């Protein structure tokens, strides 16, 4: 299991020095997100200012972008990073696609299947110097590529594609069509073992691959501090964030795995009324312990390894790395995970 970190800065000027520090601290990968900023521009800065650390999106939202547009930026990032780039895609939910992005909502899993297949077809076309492009689907069709629009070839055309998901159909799609899965931060070992892995395995079997050829990554809710006071402060922040995730109907399966489906209904009602402050009270201490891991800096690494052994291949703290803060502790953890 490798230890990664996230780059959640909303200021592009911070991306380069933060990525240089993360590489020096020993993280194996940096993930950028489409959350308050674009996911691809920070990834380009990471790629330019580092030499070894992997860089990927976790995630970029697929459907507002044409697969051709996504393929172009992914191809450029693969070349800039010399093969260290991982393309991570997500579907978002209907409300955001229609009301925030202003684009059409279609059945997400069939559309995402075609999206991934389209990307593969475009990458193959470019890897062969712009030979005939042909992809025909219900949602996407590509049949034109000219020398002028064919990007320069490079040595890294097989760009890894991860997708994010937590329900059965998209998990099977990940196993069948993709190189990896971004499991949602709102997870538990039981949910991963009893629900995620079996569906991923079904997809892998259909594609003729084995689990060892597939990567599952996740950002984990990790409550860590030097003392109880520090841990308690983080604990309440995590409680509130869990209540936000648990209020989304799409994530109900994570609660149902533990018999807490009714909590999802109550949280959804509170969210609809804008009762954000009251939502955290629905997350009990028991639930908090199920969906997060708590420890001191000296033992949090062992606890994470024990919790996710055999379930995750990559893990990052929901609490991101900040250069210069707890530097010795992060370096020790990276040595434990990444060698």
N, C-alpha and C positions, 0 to 999 in steps of 0.2 A: 504494500500500500504506500503510495506516494503522498506527500504533503504539499498542497498547492496554496495559493492565496488569491484574493480578488483585488481588482483595481476599481474601486468605486468612486474615485475622485470625479467631481463634476467640473473640474478646471483642467483643461488640457495641459497647461504649463506644468502641472504636478506629475503628469504621467511618466515623463522620461526619468526624472530623478527617483521617483518611487519604484519604477521597474528596475533601475540599476541597483538600488538598495535591496530589493527583493531577491535579485539574482545573487548579490554578494552574501545575503543572509542564508542562501541555500535552498530556497523553494524550488520545486521541480517545474511548476507552471504558474502562469498568471492568467486569470480569467477576467475578461471585461464584460460589462452588461449594458443592455439598452434600458437604463433606468436613470433618467435625468440627463443622459447624454447619449450620443451615438456609441455603438459598441465597436465599430471598425476603426475609427480614427485613433482612439487610444491604443488599439492593438497595433496599428502601424508605428506609433511612437515606441511602444514596447519592443517591437521587432527591430527597429532601427538602433535602439540604444542598448541592446543586450546581445549576447553571443551564444548562450547555451540554454537558457530557460525557455520552456515551451510557452506559447501564447495562444489563447483561444477565446471565443465568445461564449458566454454562458448567461444569457443567450442573446442572439440577434433575432428579431421577430421576422419570420419568413414572409407571411402573406402580403404585407404592404409593399414588398419588393418583388419585381420580376426575378425568376431564377437566373436570367441572363445578367441582371445587375448584381445579384449576389455572387454569381460565378466570377464576374470580372474582378470584384474587390477581393474575393478569396484567392483567386489566382495570383493577383499582385502581392497579397500578403504572404502567400506560400513562397514566392520568389524572394521577397524582401527578407523574410526570416530564414531563408535557406532550409525550408522543410519543417520548421518548428510550429507552423500555424495549424490550429484545429478549428474547423467551422462548426460552431454549436448553434442550432436553430430551435426556435420555439414557436408555438402556434398562437399564443395568447388566447383570450376568451372572447366570445362574441361581442360583448359590450365594448371592449377596447378596440377591436378591429373595426367595428362600425362607427362608433361614436368618437373615439380618439384618433384613429388613423383615417377614418372616412373612406374605408374600402369595403368591398363586398365580403360577406361571410358565407363560406361554403362548408360542407361537411369536412372537418379538419383532417381526419386521418387519410381518406382517399386523396385529398388535395396534397397533403404533405408527402404521401407516397410518390405522387407524380413530381413534386418539387425536387425530391432527392434524386429520382431517376433522371430528371431533366439536367440537374447539375452534373451527374455522372456522364451523360451524353455530351454535354458542352465541354467538360474537362477532356474527354477522350478526343473530341474534335480538335481542340487546341493542341493536345499533346502530339497530334499527327500533322501539325502545321496548318490546320484549318481545312481539313478534308470535309466532305459533305456532312452537314449536320442534319440529323433526322430524329425527331422525337414527336410522337403523336399520342395525345391523351385527351381526356375529357376536359381538363382544366388548362392544360398547357400544350402548345404546339410550337415546335422550332424546326425550321427548314431552310434558314438562310444564314450563311456565314461567308464573308468575303475576305480576301487577303488584307484589305485595309483595316478591318475590324478584328482580325485575329491577333491576339497579344503575342509578344515574344515568348518563345518556348523557354522552359527552364527544366531543371532536373527533379522537380517535385510535383508532378501532375496528379499523383494519387493523394489528394487532400482528404484527411480524415474528416468524416461528417458525424457529429453527434446530434441527437435530438433530445429535447426535454419532454418528459411526460410522466404521468402517474396512473393512468387508467389502462385497462387491459389491451385495447386495440392499438394504442400508440406504443405500448411496451413491446407488443409482438412485432410491430413495424420496425422498431429500433433493432430488434434482434435479426430481423430478416434483411433489412436494407442498409443498415448503418454500421459505423465502426464503434459507436459508443452511445451511452445514455447519460444524460444529465438527470439524475434522480432529484426530486424536489427536496429542498431543505426541510420541509415538513414531512418527516419520515420517522420510522422506528425500525429497529432490527427485525421485529416480527413482520411488519408490513413489507420490508425488503425481502425477507426470506420466504414468506408465505404467499406473497402476491406478486412482487416485482420479478423476482428471479424465475419463477415458473413460466410467466408469460414471455419474458425475454428468451428463455430456453426454447419455447415453442417456435419463436421466430428464427432463432439460430438453427434449429433442426430443419426448418423449411429451406434455409439457405445453404445447408450442408456444412455449417461451421460449428465450432466448439466454443465453450465459454472462455477458454484461455485466449481466444482470438478477438475478444470483445471487452471493452472498457466501460465500467460503471463508475461515474464520478458523482460526488455530491458535496454540497456545502452543508456542514453540520452545525446545528445549534449547540455551541460549546460555551459553557459557563465556567470561566476560569478567572482566578484572582489570587493574589498573594495571601489573602486572609478572608475570613468569613464575611467581613463587611463589604469587601470588593465583590465577592461572589454574589452576595444578596442583591447588590445594586444591579448587576448584570442579569440576575435571575428574574427580576421584575420586568426588565426590558424585554427579555425573551418571552415571558408570559404574555405580554401585550402583543408582541409580534405573532406568536402562535395563534392568538385569538383572531387576529386579522386573517391569517391564512385559513384557519378553520371555519371562518364565516363564508367562504366561497364554496358553492355547491359542488364544483368540480373536484374539490379536495375531500369530499365526504368519505370516500373509500378509506382514507388514512385513519379516520376516526372509527369507522365501522369495523375495521380490523380488530379493534380493541373493545367493541361493544358500546361506543360512545356516539352513535349516529344522532341521537336526540340533541346532543350538545351542538352539533352543526346546525340544526334547525333553529335553536335559540339564538345562536350567534348570527345567523343569517338575518333573523328578524331585527336584532339590535343594529346590525350594520345598515339595514334598510332605513331605520329610523335615525341613523347618525349617532347612535349611542356608543361612540368609540371608547370612551373612558370606562364604561361599565363592562365592556366585553372581556377584559382581562380577568374579571372575577369568575368567569365560566371555566377558566383553565385551572384545575385543581393542582395541588402539589404532586399528586400521583401522575397526572397527565404530563406535567412539566418534566418529571423524571423519565417518563417514557419517551418523550420527543426531544430530549436534550441530554447532554452529558455534563456533569459537574465535577470539577476537581481543581487542585492547586497546580501551579506550573510544573512542579516536580513529578506529578503523577498523571497529568491529563493525557500525555502521549500514550501511556500504557492503557489507560481507560478507553481511548479512542480505538486503539488497535484491537482490544478485546471486544469492544462493541461491534465493530464493523469487519472483523476478520472473516474472509470468505464472502463478504457481501459487497464491499466497495474496493475498487482499485486505486481510486484517487479521492482524497478528502481535503476540504479546506474549512477553516473556521468561518462561521457566519460573521464573527468579529474579525474584520480584516487587519492585516499587518500595517502598522504605521511606522515608517522609518524612524529609528532613534528611540522608539518606545518599547520597553521590554525586549530590547535587542538581544541580550544574552539568552533570555528564555526562548525566543524564536530560533536562534541559531542552534541551541541545544536540541530543540524539537526537530529541526530540519536534519540534523545529524542522525537523530534516532530513526527518522523515516526514510531519508533520502541518501544517507551515507556520505 
